[in-house]
Amino acid sequence: MKPRQPRVCVECGKSILSPGGTRTVTCSEPCRVARLKRLKHASYERRKQTPEFKVAQAEYVASIKSRRAQDPAFDAAQAEQHRRNVKNSVERRNADPERRAMHLQKMREWRRLATPEQREKFLTASREWYAGLSAEERARLIAGKVEKRRQQRAAAAGPAQ
Ligand SMILES: [Zn+2]
C-alpha cells in the first residue's frame, strides 16, 4: 500500500490534518468557502471575456436605457438606486483608512494628468451629484467639512498649552 502523501490546503498552505475524503483540498470550512468564492469569481471573470457575454451585456444595458427613456418612474427608481449604490461604496471605502488614502492619491494623480475636457466632465458630474443630495445630506456634508477644517487648524496650531 502506498503511504498517504501529506496534503496541504490550496487556500492557506497549512497541512490538512483530518481529510474528510480523498478529494478534500482545503483545511477548514473558511478555506473551503474562500476557495469556492475564488473559483466562482475566476469563472465569472473568464465568462465576462466571451463574445456571447458581451453581446448579452450590451443588450441588457440597451434595454434598461430604453425603458428608462420611456418610463419616468422606472428612471427615477434607477437613479435613486444608483445614488444609493455610489453612496454605500464611498462610505465603505472611506471607512478603511488604507483604501481612502489610496483613493485620494489616485485623485491627485488624475487631477495632475486630466485634460480640460476631462476636468469639465468631472465638474459637471459633481454638480449633478450635489444637486441630487437632500437638504439633510448637504447639511451633513458641510458639517463634515467644518469639522475637518477645525481638526486641521488644531493640528497646525500644535498641542494645546
Ligand atoms: Zn486552509
Backbone and ligand atoms as CSV (ligand in chain L), in Angstrom:
chain,resi,resn,atom,element,x,y,z
A,1,MET,N,N,0.837,-1.209,0.000
A,1,MET,CA,C,0.000,0.000,0.000
A,1,MET,C,C,0.864,1.248,0.000
A,2,LYS,N,N,0.450,2.228,-0.807
A,2,LYS,CA,C,1.209,3.473,-0.890
A,2,LYS,C,C,0.927,4.340,0.336
A,3,PRO,N,N,1.985,4.894,0.965
A,3,PRO,CA,C,1.711,5.785,2.103
A,3,PRO,C,C,1.016,7.057,1.614
A,4,ARG,N,N,0.132,7.557,2.429
A,4,ARG,CA,C,-0.591,8.775,2.048
A,4,ARG,C,C,0.340,9.971,1.989
A,5,GLN,N,N,0.232,10.729,0.892
A,5,GLN,CA,C,1.008,11.961,0.785
A,5,GLN,C,C,0.446,12.963,1.794
A,6,PRO,N,N,1.342,13.688,2.521
A,6,PRO,CA,C,0.795,14.754,3.362
A,6,PRO,C,C,0.221,15.839,2.446
A,7,ARG,N,N,-1.016,16.178,2.677
A,7,ARG,CA,C,-1.628,17.153,1.768
A,7,ARG,C,C,-1.720,18.529,2.423
A,8,VAL,N,N,-1.603,19.561,1.576
A,8,VAL,CA,C,-1.719,20.921,2.106
A,8,VAL,C,C,-2.931,21.627,1.496
A,9,CYS,N,N,-3.463,22.557,2.268
A,9,CYS,CA,C,-4.638,23.331,1.870
A,9,CYS,C,C,-4.288,24.227,0.673
A,10,VAL,N,N,-5.120,24.202,-0.372
A,10,VAL,CA,C,-4.847,25.021,-1.555
A,10,VAL,C,C,-5.073,26.510,-1.294
A,11,GLU,N,N,-5.754,26.827,-0.187
A,11,GLU,CA,C,-6.011,28.234,0.108
A,11,GLU,C,C,-4.926,28.842,0.979
A,12,CYS,N,N,-4.588,28.168,2.080
A,12,CYS,CA,C,-3.678,28.790,3.048
A,12,CYS,C,C,-2.350,28.051,3.185
A,13,GLY,N,N,-2.226,26.865,2.593
A,13,GLY,CA,C,-0.951,26.161,2.611
A,13,GLY,C,C,-0.691,25.337,3.861
A,14,LYS,N,N,-1.604,25.397,4.838
A,14,LYS,CA,C,-1.429,24.567,6.032
A,14,LYS,C,C,-1.710,23.110,5.676
A,15,SER,N,N,-1.142,22.178,6.432
A,15,SER,CA,C,-1.409,20.782,6.100
A,15,SER,C,C,-2.825,20.405,6.548
A,16,ILE,N,N,-3.406,19.492,5.769
A,16,ILE,CA,C,-4.770,19.059,6.057
A,16,ILE,C,C,-4.671,17.912,7.041
A,17,LEU,N,N,-5.103,18.164,8.285
A,17,LEU,CA,C,-4.895,17.186,9.351
A,17,LEU,C,C,-5.851,16.004,9.250
A,18,SER,N,N,-7.121,16.302,9.066
A,18,SER,CA,C,-8.072,15.206,9.002
A,18,SER,C,C,-8.938,15.326,7.760
A,19,PRO,N,N,-8.380,14.855,6.622
A,19,PRO,CA,C,-9.142,14.980,5.396
A,19,PRO,C,C,-10.461,14.207,5.493
A,20,GLY,N,N,-11.542,14.906,5.170
A,20,GLY,CA,C,-12.857,14.273,5.240
A,20,GLY,C,C,-13.002,13.211,4.171
A,21,GLY,N,N,-12.323,13.378,3.076
A,21,GLY,CA,C,-12.375,12.417,1.984
A,21,GLY,C,C,-11.129,12.570,1.156
A,22,THR,N,N,-10.941,11.705,0.171
A,22,THR,CA,C,-9.709,11.768,-0.627
A,22,THR,C,C,-9.664,13.016,-1.488
A,23,ARG,N,N,-10.837,13.660,-1.674
A,23,ARG,CA,C,-10.850,14.823,-2.564
A,23,ARG,C,C,-10.775,16.136,-1.795
A,24,THR,N,N,-10.639,16.078,-0.493
A,24,THR,CA,C,-10.544,17.302,0.305
A,24,THR,C,C,-9.276,18.066,-0.062
A,25,VAL,N,N,-9.412,19.330,-0.432
A,25,VAL,CA,C,-8.234,20.118,-0.810
A,25,VAL,C,C,-8.048,21.342,0.083
A,26,THR,N,N,-8.966,21.523,1.046
A,26,THR,CA,C,-8.821,22.656,1.964
A,26,THR,C,C,-8.812,22.146,3.405
A,27,CYS,N,N,-8.275,22.988,4.302
A,27,CYS,CA,C,-8.068,22.539,5.686
A,27,CYS,C,C,-9.267,22.785,6.587
A,28,SER,N,N,-10.127,23.730,6.192
A,28,SER,CA,C,-11.189,24.129,7.123
A,28,SER,C,C,-12.379,24.691,6.353
A,29,GLU,N,N,-13.460,24.907,7.079
A,29,GLU,CA,C,-14.660,25.465,6.450
A,29,GLU,C,C,-14.391,26.866,5.857
A,30,PRO,N,N,-13.727,27.776,6.604
A,30,PRO,CA,C,-13.463,29.092,5.991
A,30,PRO,C,C,-12.643,28.976,4.701
A,31,CYS,N,N,-11.660,28.051,4.676
A,31,CYS,CA,C,-10.845,27.895,3.471
A,31,CYS,C,C,-11.662,27.276,2.338
A,32,ARG,N,N,-12.571,26.357,2.687
A,32,ARG,CA,C,-13.416,25.744,1.662
A,32,ARG,C,C,-14.295,26.822,1.012
A,33,VAL,N,N,-14.877,27.701,1.857
A,33,VAL,CA,C,-15.728,28.774,1.352
A,33,VAL,C,C,-14.899,29.750,0.512
A,34,ALA,N,N,-13.689,30.076,0.998
A,34,ALA,CA,C,-12.824,31.012,0.278
A,34,ALA,C,C,-12.439,30.453,-1.094
A,35,ARG,N,N,-12.178,29.142,-1.136
A,35,ARG,CA,C,-11.795,28.510,-2.400
A,35,ARG,C,C,-12.949,28.572,-3.401
A,36,LEU,N,N,-14.150,28.222,-2.931
A,36,LEU,CA,C,-15.322,28.263,-3.818
A,36,LEU,C,C,-15.539,29.671,-4.361
A,37,LYS,N,N,-15.395,30.645,-3.475
A,37,LYS,CA,C,-15.594,32.036,-3.863
A,37,LYS,C,C,-14.573,32.432,-4.941
A,38,ARG,N,N,-13.333,32.028,-4.719
A,38,ARG,CA,C,-12.255,32.349,-5.658
A,38,ARG,C,C,-12.525,31.709,-7.023
A,39,LEU,N,N,-12.931,30.416,-7.017
A,39,LEU,CA,C,-13.192,29.713,-8.272
A,39,LEU,C,C,-14.368,30.339,-9.021
A,40,LYS,N,N,-15.406,30.693,-8.262
A,40,LYS,CA,C,-16.589,31.290,-8.861
A,40,LYS,C,C,-16.243,32.629,-9.505
A,41,HIS,N,N,-15.432,33.412,-8.783
A,41,HIS,CA,C,-15.027,34.720,-9.286
A,41,HIS,C,C,-14.207,34.562,-10.570
A,42,ALA,N,N,-13.276,33.604,-10.571
A,42,ALA,CA,C,-12.410,33.377,-11.739
A,42,ALA,C,C,-13.247,32.936,-12.935
A,43,SER,N,N,-14.237,32.079,-12.675
A,43,SER,CA,C,-15.080,31.592,-13.755
A,43,SER,C,C,-15.900,32.743,-14.348
A,44,TYR,N,N,-16.398,33.634,-13.486
A,44,TYR,CA,C,-17.161,34.791,-13.952
A,44,TYR,C,C,-16.262,35.727,-14.762
A,45,GLU,N,N,-15.035,35.935,-14.273
A,45,GLU,CA,C,-14.104,36.805,-14.997
A,45,GLU,C,C,-13.813,36.259,-16.396
A,46,ARG,N,N,-13.693,34.919,-16.503
A,46,ARG,CA,C,-13.453,34.303,-17.820
A,46,ARG,C,C,-14.670,34.467,-18.721
A,47,ARG,N,N,-15.850,34.220,-18.133
A,47,ARG,CA,C,-17.086,34.299,-18.917
A,47,ARG,C,C,-17.314,35.724,-19.429
A,48,LYS,N,N,-16.917,36.717,-18.611
A,48,LYS,CA,C,-17.084,38.118,-18.998
A,48,LYS,C,C,-16.347,38.463,-20.286
A,49,GLN,N,N,-15.297,37.699,-20.591
A,49,GLN,CA,C,-14.482,37.990,-21.770
A,49,GLN,C,C,-15.055,37.370,-23.046
A,50,THR,N,N,-16.075,36.518,-22.951
A,50,THR,CA,C,-16.590,35.842,-24.137
A,50,THR,C,C,-17.487,36.780,-24.937
A,51,PRO,N,N,-17.507,36.619,-26.301
A,51,PRO,CA,C,-18.355,37.463,-27.146
A,51,PRO,C,C,-19.839,37.345,-26.771
A,52,GLU,N,N,-20.292,36.120,-26.417
A,52,GLU,CA,C,-21.698,35.920,-26.053
A,52,GLU,C,C,-22.072,36.793,-24.858
A,53,PHE,N,N,-21.179,36.802,-23.862
A,53,PHE,CA,C,-21.454,37.582,-22.660
A,53,PHE,C,C,-21.514,39.065,-23.006
A,54,LYS,N,N,-20.563,39.510,-23.835
A,54,LYS,CA,C,-20.507,40.929,-24.181
A,54,LYS,C,C,-21.766,41.368,-24.924
A,55,VAL,N,N,-22.258,40.498,-25.825
A,55,VAL,CA,C,-23.486,40.810,-26.566
A,55,VAL,C,C,-24.669,40.886,-25.605
A,56,ALA,N,N,-24.788,39.862,-24.740
A,56,ALA,CA,C,-25.895,39.828,-23.783
A,56,ALA,C,C,-25.850,41.055,-22.871
A,57,GLN,N,N,-24.662,41.430,-22.434
A,57,GLN,CA,C,-24.480,42.574,-21.558
A,57,GLN,C,C,-24.915,43.863,-22.257
A,58,ALA,N,N,-24.491,44.023,-23.517
A,58,ALA,CA,C,-24.834,45.222,-24.280
A,58,ALA,C,C,-26.348,45.296,-24.485
A,59,GLU,N,N,-26.981,44.133,-24.744
A,59,GLU,CA,C,-28.438,44.107,-24.935
A,59,GLU,C,C,-29.147,44.497,-23.650
A,60,TYR,N,N,-28.639,43.995,-22.530
A,60,TYR,CA,C,-29.244,44.307,-21.238
A,60,TYR,C,C,-29.154,45.812,-20.962
A,61,VAL,N,N,-27.974,46.374,-21.176
A,61,VAL,CA,C,-27.769,47.805,-20.936
A,61,VAL,C,C,-28.687,48.631,-21.835
A,62,ALA,N,N,-28.811,48.213,-23.113
A,62,ALA,CA,C,-29.672,48.934,-24.058
A,62,ALA,C,C,-31.133,48.849,-23.633
A,63,SER,N,N,-31.553,47.679,-23.106
A,63,SER,CA,C,-32.958,47.527,-22.716
A,63,SER,C,C,-33.285,48.395,-21.505
A,64,ILE,N,N,-32.341,48.478,-20.557
A,64,ILE,CA,C,-32.540,49.343,-19.388
A,64,ILE,C,C,-32.622,50.800,-19.825
A,65,LYS,N,N,-31.719,51.166,-20.735
A,65,LYS,CA,C,-31.661,52.543,-21.207
A,65,LYS,C,C,-32.971,52.936,-21.895
A,66,SER,N,N,-33.512,52.028,-22.726
A,66,SER,CA,C,-34.731,52.376,-23.449
A,66,SER,C,C,-35.922,52.418,-22.493
A,67,ARG,N,N,-35.933,51.516,-21.478
A,67,ARG,CA,C,-37.033,51.570,-20.517
A,67,ARG,C,C,-36.964,52.851,-19.681
A,68,ARG,N,N,-35.748,53.266,-19.340
A,68,ARG,CA,C,-35.609,54.498,-18.561
A,68,ARG,C,C,-36.126,55.688,-19.350
A,69,ALA,N,N,-35.884,55.672,-20.683
A,69,ALA,CA,C,-36.327,56.784,-21.524
A,69,ALA,C,C,-37.850,56.824,-21.627
A,70,GLN,N,N,-38.522,55.649,-21.473
A,70,GLN,CA,C,-39.978,55.588,-21.680
A,70,GLN,C,C,-40.765,55.658,-20.384
A,71,ASP,N,N,-40.121,55.305,-19.273
A,71,ASP,CA,C,-40.861,55.135,-18.020
A,71,ASP,C,C,-40.234,56.009,-16.928
A,72,PRO,N,N,-40.813,57.213,-16.693
A,72,PRO,CA,C,-40.206,58.153,-15.731
A,72,PRO,C,C,-40.080,57.575,-14.319
A,73,ALA,N,N,-41.056,56.765,-13.884
A,73,ALA,CA,C,-40.993,56.204,-12.528
A,73,ALA,C,C,-39.818,55.228,-12.426
A,74,PHE,N,N,-39.662,54.399,-13.462
A,74,PHE,CA,C,-38.543,53.456,-13.501
A,74,PHE,C,C,-37.220,54.212,-13.542
A,75,ASP,N,N,-37.184,55.279,-14.334
A,75,ASP,CA,C,-35.977,56.100,-14.451
A,75,ASP,C,C,-35.598,56.685,-13.089
A,76,ALA,N,N,-36.597,57.210,-12.363
A,76,ALA,CA,C,-36.332,57.806,-11.046
A,76,ALA,C,C,-35.843,56.736,-10.062
A,77,ALA,N,N,-36.470,55.548,-10.112
A,77,ALA,CA,C,-36.071,54.471,-9.199
A,77,ALA,C,C,-34.641,54.020,-9.496
A,78,GLN,N,N,-34.291,53.948,-10.775
A,78,GLN,CA,C,-32.936,53.551,-11.160
A,78,GLN,C,C,-31.911,54.591,-10.700
A,79,ALA,N,N,-32.262,55.869,-10.888
A,79,ALA,CA,C,-31.355,56.946,-10.473
A,79,ALA,C,C,-31.144,56.892,-8.959
A,80,GLU,N,N,-32.245,56.650,-8.222
A,80,GLU,CA,C,-32.168,56.576,-6.764
A,80,GLU,C,C,-31.302,55.387,-6.327
A,81,GLN,N,N,-31.515,54.247,-6.990
A,81,GLN,CA,C,-30.731,53.049,-6.678
A,81,GLN,C,C,-29.243,53.310,-6.945
A,82,HIS,N,N,-28.963,53.977,-8.056
A,82,HIS,CA,C,-27.580,54.279,-8.407
A,82,HIS,C,C,-26.943,55.187,-7.351
A,83,ARG,N,N,-27.691,56.224,-6.937
A,83,ARG,CA,C,-27.180,57.128,-5.896
A,83,ARG,C,C,-26.862,56.361,-4.623
A,84,ARG,N,N,-27.787,55.446,-4.248
A,84,ARG,CA,C,-27.573,54.663,-3.017
A,84,ARG,C,C,-26.337,53.774,-3.133
A,85,ASN,N,N,-26.179,53.127,-4.307
A,85,ASN,CA,C,-25.020,52.246,-4.501
A,85,ASN,C,C,-23.711,53.020,-4.399
A,86,VAL,N,N,-23.686,54.195,-5.052
A,86,VAL,CA,C,-22.463,55.015,-5.030
A,86,VAL,C,C,-22.163,55.442,-3.595
A,87,LYS,N,N,-23.217,55.900,-2.890
A,87,LYS,CA,C,-23.050,56.368,-1.523
A,87,LYS,C,C,-22.502,55.249,-0.630
A,88,ASN,N,N,-23.082,54.048,-0.750
A,88,ASN,CA,C,-22.628,52.926,0.067
A,88,ASN,C,C,-21.176,52.581,-0.229
A,89,SER,N,N,-20.817,52.578,-1.508
A,89,SER,CA,C,-19.450,52.161,-1.830
A,89,SER,C,C,-18.441,53.219,-1.379
A,90,VAL,N,N,-18.833,54.502,-1.471
A,90,VAL,CA,C,-17.946,55.573,-0.987
A,90,VAL,C,C,-17.789,55.461,0.531
A,91,GLU,N,N,-18.900,55.197,1.227
A,91,GLU,CA,C,-18.830,55.080,2.692
A,91,GLU,C,C,-17.954,53.896,3.116
A,92,ARG,N,N,-18.096,52.772,2.397
A,92,ARG,CA,C,-17.270,51.593,2.725
A,92,ARG,C,C,-15.795,51.910,2.496
A,93,ARG,N,N,-15.508,52.598,1.375
A,93,ARG,CA,C,-14.121,52.941,1.069
A,93,ARG,C,C,-13.546,53.893,2.116
A,94,ASN,N,N,-14.323,54.919,2.485
A,94,ASN,CA,C,-13.806,55.910,3.429
A,94,ASN,C,C,-13.651,55.361,4.839
A,95,ALA,N,N,-14.365,54.275,5.144
A,95,ALA,CA,C,-14.262,53.677,6.473
A,95,ALA,C,C,-12.929,52.935,6.623
A,96,ASP,N,N,-12.270,52.655,5.506
A,96,ASP,CA,C,-10.994,51.930,5.520
A,96,ASP,C,C,-9.865,52.929,5.217
A,97,PRO,N,N,-9.051,53.302,6.244
A,97,PRO,CA,C,-8.040,54.348,6.063
A,97,PRO,C,C,-7.097,54.067,4.884
A,98,GLU,N,N,-6.755,52.791,4.688
A,98,GLU,CA,C,-5.820,52.441,3.616
A,98,GLU,C,C,-6.446,52.682,2.238
A,99,ARG,N,N,-7.687,52.213,2.084
A,99,ARG,CA,C,-8.371,52.403,0.802
A,99,ARG,C,C,-8.639,53.880,0.547
A,100,ARG,N,N,-8.960,54.622,1.623
A,100,ARG,CA,C,-9.237,56.043,1.481
A,100,ARG,C,C,-7.983,56.777,1.006
A,101,ALA,N,N,-6.836,56.471,1.616
A,101,ALA,CA,C,-5.571,57.103,1.245
A,101,ALA,C,C,-5.224,56.781,-0.208
A,102,MET,N,N,-5.470,55.530,-0.612
A,102,MET,CA,C,-5.170,55.115,-1.981
A,102,MET,C,C,-6.040,55.894,-2.965
A,103,HIS,N,N,-7.316,56.066,-2.595
A,103,HIS,CA,C,-8.234,56.805,-3.461
A,103,HIS,C,C,-7.788,58.254,-3.602
A,104,LEU,N,N,-7.421,58.901,-2.478
A,104,LEU,CA,C,-7.003,60.302,-2.525
A,104,LEU,C,C,-5.753,60.462,-3.392
A,105,GLN,N,N,-4.849,59.491,-3.280
A,105,GLN,CA,C,-3.628,59.514,-4.090
A,105,GLN,C,C,-3.970,59.423,-5.583
A,106,LYS,N,N,-4.902,58.509,-5.902
A,106,LYS,CA,C,-5.336,58.343,-7.296
A,106,LYS,C,C,-5.968,59.614,-7.833
A,107,MET,N,N,-6.782,60.287,-6.966
A,107,MET,CA,C,-7.444,61.519,-7.384
A,107,MET,C,C,-6.409,62.613,-7.674
A,108,ARG,N,N,-5.399,62.702,-6.805
A,108,ARG,CA,C,-4.340,63.701,-7.026
A,108,ARG,C,C,-3.661,63.447,-8.361
A,109,GLU,N,N,-3.365,62.172,-8.624
A,109,GLU,CA,C,-2.711,61.777,-9.863
A,109,GLU,C,C,-3.603,62.122,-11.068
A,110,TRP,N,N,-4.898,61.823,-10.931
A,110,TRP,CA,C,-5.838,62.099,-12.015
A,110,TRP,C,C,-5.876,63.590,-12.320
A,111,ARG,N,N,-5.956,64.424,-11.255
A,111,ARG,CA,C,-6.032,65.875,-11.427
A,111,ARG,C,C,-4.794,66.398,-12.150
A,112,ARG,N,N,-3.664,65.779,-11.865
A,112,ARG,CA,C,-2.406,66.207,-12.468
A,112,ARG,C,C,-2.408,65.918,-13.977
A,113,LEU,N,N,-3.046,64.801,-14.372
A,113,LEU,CA,C,-2.942,64.343,-15.759
A,113,LEU,C,C,-4.168,64.654,-16.608
A,114,ALA,N,N,-5.293,65.081,-15.970
A,114,ALA,CA,C,-6.556,65.240,-16.705
A,114,ALA,C,C,-6.474,66.346,-17.751
A,115,THR,N,N,-7.160,66.139,-18.888
A,115,THR,CA,C,-7.291,67.177,-19.907
A,115,THR,C,C,-8.409,68.125,-19.459
A,116,PRO,N,N,-8.456,69.357,-20.031
A,116,PRO,CA,C,-9.543,70.284,-19.666
A,116,PRO,C,C,-10.927,69.662,-19.882
A,117,GLU,N,N,-11.087,68.866,-20.949
A,117,GLU,CA,C,-12.386,68.217,-21.217
A,117,GLU,C,C,-12.735,67.240,-20.094
A,118,GLN,N,N,-11.740,66.480,-19.652
A,118,GLN,CA,C,-11.976,65.520,-18.562
A,118,GLN,C,C,-12.350,66.250,-17.276
A,119,ARG,N,N,-11.663,67.358,-17.014
A,119,ARG,CA,C,-11.982,68.146,-15.817
A,119,ARG,C,C,-13.409,68.667,-15.876
A,120,GLU,N,N,-13.786,69.186,-17.062
A,120,GLU,CA,C,-15.121,69.741,-17.240
A,120,GLU,C,C,-16.176,68.657,-17.014
A,121,LYS,N,N,-15.930,67.455,-17.538
A,121,LYS,CA,C,-16.855,66.339,-17.394
A,121,LYS,C,C,-17.002,65.967,-15.912
A,122,PHE,N,N,-15.869,65.964,-15.221
A,122,PHE,CA,C,-15.878,65.630,-13.802
A,122,PHE,C,C,-16.670,66.670,-13.006
A,123,LEU,N,N,-16.435,67.975,-13.335
A,123,LEU,CA,C,-17.136,69.052,-12.628
A,123,LEU,C,C,-18.637,68.968,-12.856
A,124,THR,N,N,-19.033,68.671,-14.107
A,124,THR,CA,C,-20.459,68.545,-14.423
A,124,THR,C,C,-21.079,67.425,-13.605
A,125,ALA,N,N,-20.402,66.281,-13.549
A,125,ALA,CA,C,-20.914,65.135,-12.781
A,125,ALA,C,C,-21.002,65.481,-11.296
A,126,SER,N,N,-19.999,66.224,-10.781
A,126,SER,CA,C,-20.011,66.615,-9.368
A,126,SER,C,C,-21.190,67.524,-9.066
A,127,ARG,N,N,-21.445,68.469,-9.984
A,127,ARG,CA,C,-22.571,69.393,-9.769
A,127,ARG,C,C,-23.881,68.641,-9.783
A,128,GLU,N,N,-24.003,67.674,-10.706
A,128,GLU,CA,C,-25.231,66.870,-10.767
A,128,GLU,C,C,-25.396,66.066,-9.488
A,129,TRP,N,N,-24.280,65.522,-8.995
A,129,TRP,CA,C,-24.329,64.750,-7.753
A,129,TRP,C,C,-24.815,65.642,-6.614
A,130,TYR,N,N,-24.238,66.859,-6.528
A,130,TYR,CA,C,-24.599,67.761,-5.436
A,130,TYR,C,C,-26.059,68.158,-5.544
A,131,ALA,N,N,-26.519,68.411,-6.779
A,131,ALA,CA,C,-27.913,68.803,-6.996
A,131,ALA,C,C,-28.865,67.704,-6.545
A,132,GLY,N,N,-28.404,66.443,-6.592
A,132,GLY,CA,C,-29.261,65.315,-6.233
A,132,GLY,C,C,-29.320,65.023,-4.736
A,133,LEU,N,N,-28.503,65.723,-3.947
A,133,LEU,CA,C,-28.491,65.463,-2.498
A,133,LEU,C,C,-29.719,66.072,-1.823
A,134,SER,N,N,-30.160,65.442,-0.742
A,134,SER,CA,C,-31.243,66.029,0.049
A,134,SER,C,C,-30.645,67.117,0.935
A,135,ALA,N,N,-31.528,67.974,1.496
A,135,ALA,CA,C,-31.063,69.058,2.366
A,135,ALA,C,C,-30.277,68.491,3.547
A,136,GLU,N,N,-30.756,67.357,4.052
A,136,GLU,CA,C,-30.106,66.711,5.191
A,136,GLU,C,C,-28.691,66.252,4.820
A,137,GLU,N,N,-28.567,65.644,3.626
A,137,GLU,CA,C,-27.252,65.168,3.180
A,137,GLU,C,C,-26.288,66.334,2.978
A,138,ARG,N,N,-26.808,67.449,2.447
A,138,ARG,CA,C,-25.949,68.635,2.261
A,138,ARG,C,C,-25.481,69.166,3.603
A,139,ALA,N,N,-26.401,69.237,4.580
A,139,ALA,CA,C,-26.046,69.739,5.913
A,139,ALA,C,C,-24.958,68.858,6.525
A,140,ARG,N,N,-25.100,67.529,6.341
A,140,ARG,CA,C,-24.121,66.605,6.912
A,140,ARG,C,C,-22.749,66.788,6.238
A,141,LEU,N,N,-22.785,66.997,4.919
A,141,LEU,CA,C,-21.553,67.197,4.147
A,141,LEU,C,C,-20.816,68.443,4.642
A,142,ILE,N,N,-21.570,69.548,4.828
A,142,ILE,CA,C,-20.963,70.809,5.258
A,142,ILE,C,C,-20.428,70.665,6.689
A,143,ALA,N,N,-21.210,70.019,7.561
A,143,ALA,CA,C,-20.760,69.809,8.946
A,143,ALA,C,C,-19.446,69.013,8.958
A,144,GLY,N,N,-19.342,68.017,8.069
A,144,GLY,CA,C,-18.118,67.202,7.972
A,144,GLY,C,C,-16.927,68.045,7.561
A,145,LYS,N,N,-17.144,68.954,6.592
A,145,LYS,CA,C,-16.048,69.806,6.110
A,145,LYS,C,C,-15.599,70.784,7.185
A,146,VAL,N,N,-16.590,71.361,7.920
A,146,VAL,CA,C,-16.273,72.312,9.005
A,146,VAL,C,C,-15.437,71.605,10.072
A,147,GLU,N,N,-15.854,70.389,10.424
A,147,GLU,CA,C,-15.153,69.622,11.454
A,147,GLU,C,C,-13.723,69.297,10.998
A,148,LYS,N,N,-13.562,68.941,9.729
A,148,LYS,CA,C,-12.247,68.599,9.199
A,148,LYS,C,C,-11.320,69.826,9.268
A,149,ARG,N,N,-11.870,70.992,8.880
A,149,ARG,CA,C,-11.068,72.214,8.913
A,149,ARG,C,C,-10.653,72.550,10.352
A,150,ARG,N,N,-11.605,72.334,11.282
A,150,ARG,CA,C,-11.303,72.596,12.691
A,150,ARG,C,C,-10.138,71.717,13.162
A,151,GLN,N,N,-10.190,70.433,12.747
A,151,GLN,CA,C,-9.127,69.496,13.136
A,151,GLN,C,C,-7.786,69.897,12.519
A,152,GLN,N,N,-7.837,70.337,11.238
A,152,GLN,CA,C,-6.597,70.746,10.575
A,152,GLN,C,C,-5.982,71.957,11.264
A,153,ARG,N,N,-6.865,72.927,11.632
A,153,ARG,CA,C,-6.369,74.126,12.326
A,153,ARG,C,C,-5.749,73.747,13.665
A,154,ALA,N,N,-6.439,72.842,14.372
A,154,ALA,CA,C,-5.944,72.409,15.681
A,154,ALA,C,C,-4.586,71.723,15.544
A,155,ALA,N,N,-4.438,70.893,14.470
A,155,ALA,CA,C,-3.179,70.184,14.250
A,155,ALA,C,C,-2.074,71.169,13.889
A,156,ALA,N,N,-2.412,72.214,13.079
A,156,ALA,CA,C,-1.414,73.199,12.649
A,156,ALA,C,C,-0.958,74.045,13.825
A,157,ALA,N,N,-1.885,74.303,14.762
A,157,ALA,CA,C,-1.545,75.143,15.922
A,157,ALA,C,C,-0.647,74.404,16.919
A,158,GLY,N,N,-0.562,73.111,16.760
A,158,GLY,CA,C,0.272,72.315,17.665
A,158,GLY,C,C,-0.490,71.947,18.919
A,159,PRO,N,N,0.160,71.190,19.832
A,159,PRO,CA,C,-0.532,70.744,21.045
A,159,PRO,C,C,-0.938,71.936,21.912
A,160,ALA,N,N,-2.127,71.833,22.484
A,160,ALA,CA,C,-2.630,72.916,23.339
A,160,ALA,C,C,-1.758,73.053,24.574
A,161,GLN,N,N,-1.608,74.325,25.026
A,161,GLN,CA,C,-0.774,74.595,26.207
A,161,GLN,C,C,-1.504,74.234,27.481
L,1,ZN,ZN,ZN,-6.612,26.386,4.734
